[in-house]
Amino acid sequence: MDLKEALEDELKEKELDHLVKSFEVIGDIAIIEVPDELEHRKGLIGEKLMEINKHIKTVLRELSGRKGEFRTRDYELIAGDGDTETLHKEHGCRFRLDPTEMYFSEREAKERQRIVEQVENGEVIMAMFAGVGPFPVVIAKQKDVEKIYAVELNPDAYQYLEENVDLNKLDGKVVPLEGDVKDICPDYFGTCDRVLMPLPRDSNEFLDLAVRCLKEEGIINYYTWSNEEDLYTEAEENILESAEAYGKEVEFLDKRKVLPFAPRKWKICLDCLVKDKK
């Protein structure tokens, strides 16, 4: 039974038309959008969601989009015990986190696995904007990489990153580094086989760091936001310009939509082979 079916006897037909059936589940927390037209019904919606999903202990209503330096949202508790720390499981890994304090998207699990399938054993990887560690932990758990340097600025997310590395028994394989990539990455110039750039906002500002972290040849998984009308042109131009500045050339291995961000706007990913010019 889905949420709409569960509420058919509780909501009027006009109210059902406004109901958003989809929701995100992170551990035992459900996050749902409740439109203003159903403000007076939010408690009922939350309780019904818990009733049909017995493992859910807390239901949060989204009150804002991603904002600020750490890409967090505002939430409102509409049902449950209100505990916002949870243990989320993905691809055989465990992640302790608090989604109200840091960025984490369960909806990107498929994308993380896609990157895992690209990674070769023995790689040295720079994971920029690592958050609580979803990319580096999932990769290191499934591939015999040499090292993943996981850089995170948000102090709350960094604490969970350290905990999740330990929780998944990846000490020494994933190296948490707290701070700004602008300060940390220069110590790793010329040492990496791959750079992950999962921060879509202003990601072009960090492309020069990514290019310089690579060995003579390497991969950049570059995420950014783009309008539907011209999905990849600006992103391609950005990375070509950054590579050119350091005597590199670019081969685009793949270009794809990841998730919708806003009407006619997408989070996209370009998988780029960057290498010294011959």
N, C-alpha and C positions, 0 to 999 in steps of 0.2 A: 504493500500500500504506500503510495506517495503522499506528500504533504497535502496536496489539493484534495485528494480522495478522503484523507483523514478529516478534513475540515468542511466537507460538503454539507454536513448536517448542522454545522456551527456558524458558518458565514452565509450571508446573503449572496445571491448570484453576482450582484455588482461588486461586492467585496472580493469574491473569488477571482474576478477578472483582474484585480489589482495584485493578487498574491504572486510573489516570486517563489517558485517551487524549488529552484536550485539553491544550494548552500554548500559551504566549504566545511570540511571536517578536519580538524587538526587534533590528533589524539582523541581526548574525550570532550573536546570543545567544538560546538557548531557555530559557524558565523553566517548570518543571513541578512539580507537586505529587506527591510520592512518599509514600504512606501508610506508617505504621509497620510494617504487615504486610509491606511490600516493602523494608524497610531493607537487608536482606542482598542485594537485587537492584538497588540503585540504580545501581551502576556499569554493569551490563549494560543497564539501561533508558536511561541516558545515551548509551552507545556506540551502541545500536541507533537511538536518535533521530537521532544524527549520521549514521548509515549511510544512513537513508532521506531525510535532508534534507542534501544535500551542502554547502550554503552555511553550515550551522551550525558554528561554531568552538568555542563554549563552551556547556555545559549547566549551569544552576543549578537547585538544588532549593529550593523555598520552605520556610523554617523558621518563619516567623511571618506574622501578618497585618500590615497597615499600622500603624505605631506612631510615637509621638514627634511632635515639632513639624513635622518635614519629611516625614512619612508614608512612611518607608522601611521595608523588610522586611529580615529576616535571611535569608541564603542560604548554601548549601553547594555547592561545586563538585563535580559528580559525573562530568563528562567534558569533554574538550577542553583547550585551552591555558590557560584561566583568565583570559584578558584580558577585563575587564568594561567597557572603553570600546569603543563601537561607533558606526557610522554607520547611522542608520535613515532609510528613505525613506518618505514619505507624501504623497499628493496633489501630486506634483511638487516637494516640498520635501525638504531634507536636514537631519537633526538629529544632531549629535554629542552623546553623553551616556553616562553610566555609571548603569545602573538600580539599582546597589547603593547609590548615594550620594544619589539623588533620586527623586521620584515621576515616573513616566511610564508610561502605559498605551496600548499599541497597540490595545487593544480599544475605545478611545474614538475611534478615527479616524472612524468613521461619524458620531458625535455632533459632532465638530469640523466635518465637512463640512456637517452640518445647519445649524449656526450660520452658516457661510460663506454659505449660500444665503439667509439672512435679511438679511445686511448690505447696506446701500446704499452706493454710491459716495459719497465725500465725508464719511463718518462720522468723528467723533473718538471713540475707544474707550478706556476704562480696563479693562485686563486685570489684575485682581487675581490673586495667587498664580500667576504666569505660568510658573513652573518653567523648563524649558529652552526654552520658547517655542512649544509646539505650536499653541495657539489663535492668538496674534498673528501668527505666521509664516504659517500656512496661510491666514488671512484676508487678510493684506497681500499675499500672493503672488497671490491670485485676485481681489481687489477693489481698486479705486482709492480707498482710504480716505485721509483727510487725515493722520491720525496715530493710532498705537496706543501708549499708555503701558503698558509691561509691567513690573509690580512683582513682585519676588521677594526673599524673606528669606534663603533658603538660599544661603550664599556659593558653594558648589560649583555649584549649579544656576545661579546668576547668571552665573558665568564661562562656562558652556556657552550660556546665553541670549545673551550678548554675541557669542560665537563663531558661533552659529546665525543671528543677525541678519546678520552679515557674510557667512557662508557662502551665504546666500540672497539676498545683494545688496539688503538692505532697510534699510540705514543711512539714518537721517533719517525713514523711514516708520514703523519700529518703534523706540521709544525705551526702552531698558532702564533701569530704576530699581531700585537695590538698597536694600532696607530693608523695614520694616514698613508695611503699608498704612495703619495708624493714624497714622503719621507723615507719609507721603507724600501720601495722598489729599486732605487739606485744601488743598493747593496747587492742586488741580484742581477744587474745588467749582464747580458751575455751568457746566462747560466741555464736558461729554461727551454724546454722543448714545446711547451704549450702555455698560453696565458688565457685564463677564463675571466671574462668581463661581464658578469650578470647584472650589473647596475645599469638600467637603461637611461636614467636621467643624466644628461650631460656627459655621457660616456665618451664622446669624442674628445673631451678635455684630457683623457687619460691614455689615449691611443699612443702617444709618443713614448710613454712609460712602457706600455705593452710591447711595442716594437723593439725597444732597447733591452728588454728582459730576455728576448729570444737569443738563441745561439745563431749560427750562420743561417740556419733554416728552422722554422717552427710554425706552430699553429696558433692563431688567435681566434677564440670563439667570442665574437663581438656582438653584444646585445644593445639595442637602442629602440626608441620609439619612432614610428613613421606613419605618415598619412597613407590611406589606402590608395589614393590616386597615383602616387609615385613611390612605391614601397621601398625600393632599394637604392635609388640613385644617389641620394645625399650620403647615405652610409658608405656606399662604395667610394665616393669621392673623398670622404673623410679619411678612410684607411689608406687609400692610394696616396694621398697627400702626406700622411704621416710616414708611410714607408719610404716614399721618395726622398724625404728630408734626411734619411739615414742610409741612403744608397741601397734600398731594398726594392724588390718587386713583389707583386701580389698575384696569387692565383685564387680565384673564388671557387671553393670546393662545393659549397652548398649555401643556399639562401632560403629562409623559410619564415613563415608566420609562427609565432609561439603562442600568444594569447591576445585576445582583444583587450584594449586598454580603455578606449572611449569610443563613441560613435565614429566609425570610419577611421579609427586610429588603432595601430597594432604594436605590440612588442614583437620585434623581429630579431633573427639571429643570422649573422654571416659567419660561416666557417672559412677562414682565410689561411692559406699557406703563404707565409712571408719568408723570403729568402734573399740572400745577397745577389746583387746583379752580377751577371757573368762578364 
